[in-house]
Amino acid sequence: MTVVVIRFTVERRRGVAAYQQLVEQVKQATRTGALRVGDQLPTAKEVAETCAVNPNTTLKAYRELEREGLVELVQGRGTFVREVPEHPRLDPGSPLVAELASWLDRARLAGLDRHAVQAALDLAWELGGAVPAIAADRSGETDRPGRGEPR
């Protein structure tokens, strides 16, 4: 068992509930390998002090993670990582990471902050393959007959 110092942050202006932000951060830490099976999460009191949230907010996040099978709450001992989801690891030198880094540079130059980038990523993820078609429709570039003429 390892006590891991994970630095939670709660951004109130983000529009996402504080407990959900904590859940997302634990999931991200397990995906990146920062948290491993058996690692202990900070106590609700510690998170409350560092993030200025009610301890019940942290407990709500931990209970959700427990329902999903990612952590185990052990009475009197703490909260421990139980399972780490299997996700493919990206090589930092991979073409996909390089392409994403380049896109992020362009997004920063365009004035997008972290939240705008996340919103764009979420939108693109939800739309999936529809993103190129929508972009083509909006720019007037399409190879579909009867579409793409200037409006």
FIVO-455312 format. One record per residue: x, z, y of N, C-alpha, C in turn; residue in one letter. Coordinates in steps of 0.02 Angstrom, whole numbers, plus 50000, padded with zeros to 5 digits. Layout:
N
XZYXZYXZYA ...
***
This chain:
151
500425000049941500005000050000500445000050062M 500294995650107500664995150169500184995950227T 500375000150275499985000650336500244995150382V 499814990450398500004984750439499744985750509V 500174984450556499954984850625499704977950645V 499044977350647498734971250671498464972950740I 498644968950789498424970250857497774966550870R 497224970250866496584967250882496504966450957F 496154961250976495974960351046495234958551049T 494904960951100494204959351110494134956451180V 493914950251183493824946951248493084946751264E 492884950751310492174951551327491864945251357R 492264941351393491994935251425491894929551376R 492114930451315492104925051266491404923151243R 490934927751248490254926251226490154927151151G 490634930551118490584931951047490594939551040V 490134942150999490094949450989490774952250969A 490914958250994491564961450982491704962250907A 491194964350869491314965250797491484958650763Y 491174953150787491304946650758492024944350774Q 492264946050834492954944350851493434948050805Q 493284954350789493714958150743493704954950674L 493114952950651493054949650585493484943350585V 493414939250637493804932950641494554934350639E 494764939550674495484941150677495754943350609Q 495364947250571495584949250504495624943050459V 495124938750463495124932750422495724928350439K 495864927550503496444923550525497094926650499Q 497144933250503497754936550481497854935850405A 497304935550367497394934450295497574927250281T 497294922550320497464915450309498194914050324R 498464917350375499154915950396499664919950356T 499414924750316499884928850278500104935150314G 499854936250375500034942250411499744948450377A 499174947550343498874952850302498874950550230L 499064955250185499074953750114498664958850076R 498524957350013498144961949971498494968749971V 498094973949982498354980749982498534983450050G 498594979050100498764981250168498184985250197D 498364990450234497854994750265497724992550336Q 497094992150354496894990450422496894996750465L 496944995850531496915001650575496245005250569P 496245011750585495625015550582495155013350638T 494525014950630494025013250682494215016650748A 494485022650744494695026250805495275022650839K 495755020350801496325016750830496095010350864E 495655006650831495405000350860495005001850923V 494605007250921494205009150979494655010651039A 495215013951027495675015651081496035009551108E 496245005051065496634999251089496194993751118T 495574993251095495144987751118494574990151163C 494534996551175493994999351217493304997451190A 493224998251124492574997151093492355003551059V 491725004151044491455009751008491715009450936N 491905015150906492135014950836491625011750789P 490985012350806490465009250763490525001650763N 490794998850816490904991550819491404989550765T 491944993450760492454992050709492164993050640T 491784998450631491484999650565491014994050545L 490644991350593490204985750579490604979650555K 491164978350589491604972850569491874974050499A 492114980050485492394981650420491864981150366Y 491244983250381490714982750330490554975350315R 490564971150367490444964050355491004961050312E 491614962950326492184960550286492134963150214L 491884969150207491794971950140491244968050102E 490694966350136490164962450105490424955650082R 490894952950120491184946450102491734947050049E 491904953250030492394954349978493114954050001G 493224953950067493914953450092494264960150098L 493884965450109494184972050116493794977050073V 494114982750064493794988250028493854994450071E 493284997750083493275004050121493335009750070L 493855013750076493965019250030493865025750069V 493335029350051493155035450087493755040250092Q 493915042250152494455047050164495155044050163G 495215037650145495885034650141495975028950190R 495445024850200495505019350248495195012950222G 495365007550258495105000950241495694996650220T 495634993350163496194989650134495994982450119F 496464977950128496344970950111496284970550035V 495744967650013495584967249942495734960349914R 495594955349954495664948449931495904944149988E 496344939749973496574934950022496324928050001V 495904924950043495644918350024496204913250016P 496114909049968496614903749956496484898050005E 496964896650046496934891050093497594887350088H 497574880950094498214877350093498634879350153P 499264880350141499734882050195499974875550227R 499994875650292500244869850328500984870950343L 501374865950330502074866050347502124865050422D 502484869450458502544868650531502814861750551P 503174858450507503454851850523503014846150500G 502414847550476501984842250450501714837850507S 501564831650492501284827150543500624829750572P 500224833050532499594835750556499714841150610L 500184845550597500344850850646500644847650709V 501064842650701501354839250760500824835850801A 500344832650768499794829350803499364834350840E 499224839950808498824845150840499194848150900L 499844849350892500244852050948500234847251007A 500284840850993500264835851046499584835951081S 499054836451042498384836751071498304842951114W 498564848651090498524854851128498904854251195L 499474850951194499844849851256499414845851306D 499084840651282498644836651325498054840751350R 497784844951307497214849251327497424854151381A 498024857051374498264861651426498374858051492R 498664852151489498774848151550498114846351583L 497594845551543496934843951570496574850151597A 496894855951590496614862051618496184866151570G 496174864351506495774868151458496124874651441L 495744880051439496024886451417495874887251342D 496094892751314496034894051242495304893551219R 494844896151260494134896151241493844889151242H 494044885151291493794878251294494074874251235A 494694875451217494994872051160494634874051096V 494484880551089494124882951030493434879751027Q 493094879351085492434876251087492474868951066A 492984865451090493074858351072493204857650997A 493624862050970493774861950899493144863350858L 492764868350878492144869950843491654864150844D 491584860950902491134855350909491354849550864L 491994847950867492254842450825492164844050751A 492264850350732492184852350662491464851350640W 490994853650683490284853050666490054845750662E 490304841650707490104834650709490454830450655L 491014832850631491384829450579491524822150596G 491354817650552491494810550561491094807350617G 490614810950645490214808050699490594807950765A 491134811650772491494812050836491734805150859V 492084801150817492304794650842491724790150863P 491174790250826490594786050843490294788250910A 490234794750921489964797250984490414795351041I 491074796251032491554794551085491524787051101A 491464782951049491424775751060490784773951097A 490224777051078489594775751113489644777551187D 489964783051202490004785351271490484780951312R 490984778151280491464774051317491264766751318S 490754764951279490534758051276490924753851227G 491374757051189491774753351140491484754551071E 491184749451044490924750050976490884743150945T 490924742950880490884736450847490184735450816D 489724739950832489044739250806488644734650852R 488314729550825487934724950866487394728650906P 487314726550968486784729351009486944736151038G 487554738651024487734745251049488354744551093R 488434749051136489044749351176489014745351241G 488454741951254488404738551318488354743751373E 488604742151431488554746851487487834748451501P 487704754451517487024756751531486874756351605R 
***
